[in-house]
Amino acid sequence: MILKEAKQAYKKLLASDEDPMKSLCMIDIIQRLGIEHHFAEEIEEALEKQLKMLSSDPIDFVNSHELYEVALTFRLLRQGGHYVKPG
């Protein structure tokens, strides 16, 4: 029951497109809880969106985010199997 509600809340967050960093923070929390297998599709969707943003203008992405956000983005993308250039 709680998992279903959490999944709905996460889908709502993904659909809002308000702040993509919120979805990455949520992915981090989900992974730390060890329930990422329940959110595999949603996580992949969020990572794809983030990868597109990063790939379109990496310098702007890095300049417009805090160090923690950039590090979190790189870590989650690499953990998700996406290639991200180191520099």
Phi, psi and omega in degrees: 000310181294322179298320179296317178294320178296320179295318178295319179296320180292319177298320178297317178298317179296319183289334185289330181056019179299295183224104182301335180293332177297320180292326177290322176296322178294320177300316180301316179296316180300317179294320179295330177282344179079024181243021184298335180295337177281344185240022188305313181295315181294320179295315180298320178298315180295319180293322177298317178299315181294321179296320177297317179297316182292319183290328184294320179204084185298323181295314179297319180301311182294320182289335184262006180231156176289159181303317180301317182294319179295315180298317179298317179299310180299315182297313182293321178296316180292321177296328180280002176089012180267143178276128176230124180297139183288340183201000000 
